[in-house]
Amino acid sequence: MNLDVNKPGRRWNTSVLWVLLAVSWSGCSSKETNGVAESSSDSLIPPAEGTGFQLAMNLVAPAATEVWRCKIDYLPATFGFFAANHVQSIQSDFIHHMDIMALALTPLDVEPGVYDCDKIYHENPALMESGIFLYASQVPKQEIQLPVGTAAMIPSKMKYMQEIHYVNTTTAPVDVFSYVNVNTIEPLEVTARIWGSVVRDAHLEVPPMAKHDEWTRCVMNENVEVIFLSSHTHKLAKLVTVARFDGKTTGEVFYENDNWHAPRLENFSPAMSLKKGQGLEFHCHYQNDTAKTVEWGFGADDEMCQLGLVFTPSSTTAKCEVVATSDGVIDTSGTMK
């Protein structure tokens, strides 16, 4: 879970952040009672009182439809901050994506409820940049344990948005679910805090009936120690590779992912040091067998090419700034066109 929010009185950075980036999936239907998953083989038992909280979302995807829904609600109320140290999640097989966003700095001002995400994003084009992504998942089951004393500090009673994007290719309705358990430690036990960022290429054009490679180079604007790294693409991507970039030359590939449905989550132990001016080069290799050019977008028939990084120390201004791309255009906006 992300959101290592600073100390009381400080503001969050307005950049998009993915911390404790989880990339996972699970299958079968589940029920929800008063917003909490019932205990079953397909659900998580919520953390005991005082040890964390659970975020749950359920929906029905009609036959042969693409469903994209956003649930807006508030985190539980307590004094001060939650110190998140351990996250577990389960969800339905083949979810296109599930993520959780903090809404504090966004222009979105709606009451708790479930909404059409497509409408939400079209009416609030700055949402991708002003929202803080706390958690993202593509695979059925994921468990992330931060080092002893390391946590993400999350304000209590914070307004958030949990979204599910699901493509039902079957001839019958599908019950879709996602449950996320956020387990906490005592704030006085925290010795290190995490933060993170996403690096994307939003100027993306995959030509028809062709193989295509999109690459991006970025460098850190501050010194960081990277704990987690993972990629995100859609179905045309056959391979993602990541190598270190020292600002001038590219090193050997250290990360590869050939499964867009379940991108590999790289856990660095010890952490990977990136000094200011050092960074990464990542390639997204596509195979487009359709007769149309595919561009960047949220839909299942669109494409993406991006990395999520989780690092210490906590700095809301730290990010990997894009300095070069394969087509010479630097566009990291990620807004809907």
C-alpha positions in Angstrom: 0.0 0.0 0.0 1.4 3.4 -0.8 0.8 6.7 0.6 3.7 7.4 2.8 2.2 10.7 3.6 4.4 13.1 5.4 4.1 14.5 8.8 0.9 16.3 9.9 0.7 19.8 8.4 2.6 18.9 5.2 0.9 18.5 1.8 1.1 15.5 -0.5 2.9 15.8 -3.8 0.5 16.1 -6.7 2.3 13.5 -8.8 0.9 10.1 -9.4 2.4 7.5 -7.0 2.2 3.8 -6.8 3.6 2.5 -3.5 3.6 -1.2 -2.5 2.8 -1.8 -6.1 1.1 -5.2 -6.2 0.5 -7.0 -9.4 -1.7 -10.0 -8.8 -5.0 -12.0 -9.6 -7.5 -14.6 -8.1 -10.7 -16.2 -9.2 -14.3 -17.0 -8.0 -17.2 -15.0 -6.7 -17.5 -13.7 -3.2 -20.1 -11.9 -1.1 -20.0 -8.6 0.8 -21.8 -7.7 4.0 -21.7 -4.1 5.2 -18.6 -3.5 3.0 -16.7 -6.4 4.6 -16.0 -9.7 2.8 -17.5 -12.8 4.3 -15.0 -15.5 5.3 -14.7 -18.1 2.6 -12.1 -19.8 0.4 -12.5 -16.9 -2.0 -12.2 -14.0 0.5 -9.9 -12.6 3.2 -10.9 -12.4 6.8 -10.5 -8.7 7.7 -7.7 -7.7 10.2 -8.6 -7.8 13.8 -9.7 -4.4 15.3 -6.7 -2.2 15.9 -4.4 -4.1 13.5 -5.6 -2.8 10.2 -8.5 -2.6 7.8 -10.0 -4.1 4.7 -11.2 -2.5 1.4 -13.7 -4.6 -0.5 -15.5 -4.2 -3.8 -17.9 -6.5 -5.7 -19.7 -6.1 -9.0 -21.4 -8.2 -11.7 -20.0 -8.1 -15.2 -22.8 -9.0 -17.7 -22.0 -11.4 -20.5 -19.7 -10.1 -23.3 -19.2 -6.7 -21.7 -16.3 -4.5 -20.5 -17.1 -3.1 -17.0 -15.2 -0.3 -15.4 -16.6 0.8 -12.0 -15.2 3.2 -9.3 -16.2 2.9 -5.7 -15.7 6.0 -3.6 -15.6 5.8 0.2 -13.7 6.8 3.3 -11.1 4.8 5.2 -11.9 3.9 8.8 -11.7 6.7 11.3 -9.0 6.5 14.0 -6.6 8.9 15.6 -3.8 10.1 13.3 -2.3 7.7 10.8 -2.3 4.0 9.9 1.3 2.6 9.7 0.9 0.0 6.9 3.6 -2.6 6.9 1.9 -5.7 5.4 -0.6 -6.0 2.5 -2.6 -9.0 1.3 -5.1 -9.0 -1.6 -7.2 -11.5 -3.5 -9.5 -10.9 -6.5 -11.2 -12.5 -9.5 -9.3 -14.1 -12.3 -8.6 -12.0 -15.3 -9.3 -8.5 -13.8 -7.8 -6.1 -16.3 -6.8 -3.9 -13.4 -7.7 -2.9 -9.9 -6.3 0.1 -8.1 -6.9 2.3 -5.1 -6.4 6.1 -5.3 -6.3 8.8 -2.6 -8.6 11.6 -3.7 -7.4 14.4 -1.4 -5.6 16.5 -4.1 -8.0 15.7 -7.0 -10.8 17.8 -8.5 -13.2 15.0 -7.8 -16.0 16.0 -5.4 -18.7 13.3 -5.2 -20.4 11.5 -2.4 -19.6 7.9 -1.5 -21.0 5.4 -4.0 -20.2 3.4 -7.1 -19.8 5.2 -10.4 -18.9 4.7 -14.0 -15.1 5.2 -14.2 -15.2 6.2 -17.8 -17.4 9.1 -17.0 -15.4 10.0 -13.8 -12.1 10.2 -15.8 -13.6 12.0 -18.8 -15.2 14.7 -16.6 -12.0 15.0 -14.5 -9.1 14.8 -17.1 -6.5 15.8 -14.4 -7.4 12.8 -12.2 -4.5 10.6 -13.4 -1.9 13.3 -12.4 -3.5 14.7 -9.3 -4.6 11.4 -7.7 -2.2 9.4 -5.6 -2.4 5.7 -6.5 -2.0 3.7 -3.3 -2.3 0.2 -4.6 -2.7 -1.7 -7.9 -3.3 -5.3 -8.6 -3.6 -7.6 -11.6 -3.1 -11.1 -10.2 -5.3 -13.4 -8.0 -3.3 -13.3 -4.8 -0.5 -11.1 -3.5 1.2 -10.6 -0.2 3.7 -7.9 0.4 5.7 -7.6 3.6 7.8 -4.5 4.2 11.0 -4.8 6.2 10.8 -4.5 10.0 10.0 -0.9 11.0 9.3 0.2 7.5 5.8 1.5 6.7 3.5 3.7 4.6 1.8 6.3 6.7 -1.9 6.6 5.7 -4.2 9.2 7.1 -7.3 7.9 8.8 -10.8 8.7 7.4 -9.1 9.5 4.1 -11.4 9.6 1.0 -10.4 7.0 -1.6 -11.5 5.5 -4.9 -11.2 1.8 -5.6 -11.7 0.8 -9.2 -12.2 -2.5 -11.0 -11.8 -2.9 -14.8 -13.0 -6.3 -16.0 -13.6 -7.7 -19.5 -16.1 -10.5 -19.6 -15.5 -12.6 -22.7 -17.9 -15.3 -21.7 -21.6 -15.8 -22.5 -22.7 -15.6 -18.9 -22.6 -13.0 -16.1 -19.5 -13.1 -13.9 -19.4 -12.1 -10.2 -16.2 -10.0 -9.8 -14.6 -9.2 -6.5 -11.5 -7.6 -4.9 -10.4 -7.6 -1.3 -7.4 -5.8 0.1 -6.2 -6.3 3.7 -4.0 -3.5 5.1 -2.2 -4.7 8.2 -0.6 -2.1 10.4 2.1 -1.7 13.1 2.2 0.8 15.9 3.4 4.3 14.6 6.1 4.4 17.3 7.6 1.2 15.8 8.2 3.0 12.4 11.8 3.7 11.6 11.6 4.2 7.8 8.9 5.3 5.5 8.2 4.5 1.8 7.2 6.5 -1.2 7.0 5.7 -4.9 6.2 6.9 -8.4 5.0 5.7 -11.7 6.9 6.3 -15.0 4.9 6.2 -18.2 5.0 6.9 -21.9 1.6 8.3 -22.8 2.6 9.1 -26.4 2.3 5.6 -27.6 1.4 4.4 -31.2 1.6 0.7 -32.1 1.4 0.4 -35.9 -1.0 -2.2 -37.5 0.3 -5.6 -38.6 3.7 -5.1 -37.1 6.2 -5.7 -34.3 7.0 -2.5 -32.4 9.3 -1.4 -29.6 8.6 1.7 -27.4 11.3 2.7 -25.0 11.7 5.3 -22.3 14.7 6.6 -20.3 14.3 8.3 -16.9 16.7 9.6 -14.2 16.1 10.2 -10.5 15.9 13.8 -9.3 16.9 12.6 -5.8 18.9 9.7 -4.2 16.6 6.7 -3.5 16.8 3.0 -2.5 14.4 1.0 -4.7 12.6 -1.8 -2.8 10.0 -2.9 -5.5 9.7 -2.5 -9.2 7.1 -3.8 -11.7 5.8 -3.1 -15.2 2.3 -2.5 -16.6 1.1 -3.0 -20.2 -2.0 -4.4 -22.0 -2.4 -7.4 -24.2 -0.3 -6.5 -27.3 2.8 -6.4 -25.2 4.9 -9.5 -25.6 7.9 -8.5 -23.5 9.0 -5.7 -21.1 12.6 -5.3 -20.2 14.3 -2.9 -17.8 18.0 -1.9 -17.5 19.9 0.6 -15.5 20.8 3.9 -17.2 23.6 6.1 -15.8 22.5 9.2 -17.7 24.6 8.4 -20.7 24.8 4.6 -21.3 22.5 1.7 -20.7 23.5 -1.3 -18.7 22.4 -4.9 -18.8 18.8 -5.9 -18.5 17.9 -6.9 -15.0 14.1 -7.3 -15.3 12.0 -9.1 -17.9 8.3 -9.7 -18.0 6.5 -11.7 -20.8 3.1 -12.0 -19.1 1.1 -8.9 -19.3 -1.7 -10.4 -17.2 0.6 -11.0 -14.3 3.7 -8.7 -14.5 6.5 -9.8 -12.2 7.0 -7.8 -9.0 10.8 -7.4 -8.5 11.7 -7.3 -4.8 15.2 -6.0 -4.3 17.1 -7.3 -1.3 19.3 -5.4 -0.7 17.6 -2.4 -2.2 18.7 -1.0 -5.5 20.5 2.3 -5.1 19.7 5.0 -7.7 21.6 8.2 -7.2 20.4 11.6 -8.5 21.1 11.5 -12.3 21.0 7.7 -12.5 17.9 5.9 -13.6 16.3 3.3 -15.9 15.6 2.4 -19.5 12.6 0.3 -20.2 11.3 -1.2 -23.4 7.8 -2.5 -24.3 7.8 -4.9 -27.2 4.5 -5.2 -29.0 3.0 -7.5 -31.6 -0.1 -5.8 -33.3 -1.9 -8.2 -35.5 -4.9 -5.9 -36.0 -5.5 -3.5 -38.9 -5.5 -0.4 -36.8 -2.9 1.7 -34.9 -3.3 1.2 -31.2 -2.6 4.2 -28.9 -2.3 4.8 -25.2 -5.5 4.5 -23.2 -7.4 2.9 -20.3 -9.5 0.5 -22.4 -8.7 -3.2 -22.9 -8.1 -2.5 -26.7 -5.7 0.4 -25.9 -2.1 0.1 -24.7 0.2 1.2 -21.9 3.9 1.1 -21.2 4.9 2.1 -17.7 6.9 1.2 -14.5 6.0 1.5 -10.9 8.7 2.1 -8.3 8.6 1.9 -4.5 11.5 3.3 -2.5 13.0 4.8 0.6 13.5 7.3 2.0 10.1 8.9 2.0 10.2 11.9 -0.3 7.1 13.3 -2.0 9.3 15.1 -4.5 11.4 12.2 -5.6 10.7 10.7 -9.0 12.3 9.3 -12.1 12.0 12.1 -14.6 11.7 11.1 -18.3 14.6 12.4 -20.4 14.2 10.5 -23.7 11.8 8.3 -25.6 11.9 6.1 -28.7 9.8 8.6 -30.7 11.3 11.8 -29.2 8.1 12.9 -27.6 8.0 13.2 -23.8 4.4 12.9 -22.7 3.8 11.5 -19.2 0.3 13.0 -18.7 -1.8 9.9 -19.0 -5.0 11.9 -19.4 -7.9 10.5 -21.5 -8.0 11.8 -25.1 
